Amino acid sequence: MGKGRRRNRGNNMRQVARGKKDASITVHMPQAVKDRLVGLADCQRAGQGASEYTFENLIIPHLEQIEHETKVRQKIFGLTGNE
């Protein structure tokens, strides 16, 4: 890392969506709900499981929405990232 260059270790949303899996989370839910998620995943893309469907179609869009809403609130109320 010489000569004053620093690497950006944070991931933006685009990098997260296509990055390799380096962490996991466990969600406990009724089997009927999991079966519904698997069915939706099968309809959208063959070979996609419930966890991939949840991550790509529910979690990432929700995170992007929260980030957008936070930026709007910061502009409206003059907040900084630390408040």
C-alpha positions in Angstrom: 0.0 0.0 0.0 2.9 2.4 -0.4 3.2 5.9 -1.8 0.2 7.4 0.1 -2.5 5.3 -1.6 -5.2 3.9 0.6 -7.5 1.1 -0.4 -11.2 1.6 0.2 -12.2 -1.4 2.4 -15.9 -0.5 2.5 -18.4 -1.9 0.0 -21.0 0.1 -1.8 -24.3 -1.5 -2.6 -23.3 -2.4 -6.1 -20.2 -4.3 -4.8 -22.3 -6.0 -2.1 -24.8 -7.3 -4.6 -22.2 -8.9 -6.8 -19.5 -9.6 -4.3 -18.5 -13.0 -3.0 -20.1 -14.4 0.1 -18.0 -13.6 3.1 -20.7 -13.5 5.8 -24.0 -15.2 6.6 -27.1 -14.6 8.6 -29.6 -17.1 9.9 -33.3 -16.3 9.8 -35.7 -18.6 11.5 -39.2 -18.8 10.0 -42.0 -21.2 9.6 -41.5 -23.9 6.9 -44.5 -22.7 5.0 -42.9 -19.2 4.6 -39.6 -20.8 3.5 -41.5 -22.9 0.9 -43.2 -19.8 -0.4 -39.8 -18.0 -0.8 -38.3 -21.0 -2.6 -41.3 -21.1 -4.9 -40.8 -17.4 -5.7 -37.1 -18.0 -6.3 -37.9 -20.9 -8.6 -40.3 -18.7 -10.6 -37.7 -15.9 -11.0 -34.5 -17.8 -11.6 -33.7 -21.5 -11.6 -31.3 -22.7 -8.9 -31.9 -19.7 -6.6 -32.6 -20.7 -3.0 -34.7 -19.0 -0.4 -31.7 -17.2 1.1 -30.5 -15.8 -2.2 -34.0 -14.7 -3.1 -34.4 -13.0 0.2 -31.0 -11.2 0.0 -31.3 -10.0 -3.6 -35.0 -9.2 -3.7 -35.8 -8.1 -0.2 -32.7 -7.1 1.8 -30.7 -5.1 -0.8 -33.7 -3.1 -2.0 -34.6 -2.3 1.6 -31.1 -1.2 2.4 -31.0 1.1 -0.6 -34.4 2.6 0.4 -33.2 3.2 4.0 -30.0 4.9 2.6 -32.1 7.1 0.3 -34.5 8.1 3.1 -31.6 8.8 5.4 -30.0 11.2 2.8 -33.3 13.0 2.3 -33.8 13.4 6.1 -30.2 14.7 6.4 -30.9 17.3 3.7 -34.2 18.3 5.2 -33.1 18.6 8.8 -29.5 19.4 8.3 -28.3 16.3 10.1 -24.8 14.8 9.9 -23.9 11.2 9.8 -23.1 11.1 13.5 -26.5 12.3 14.8 
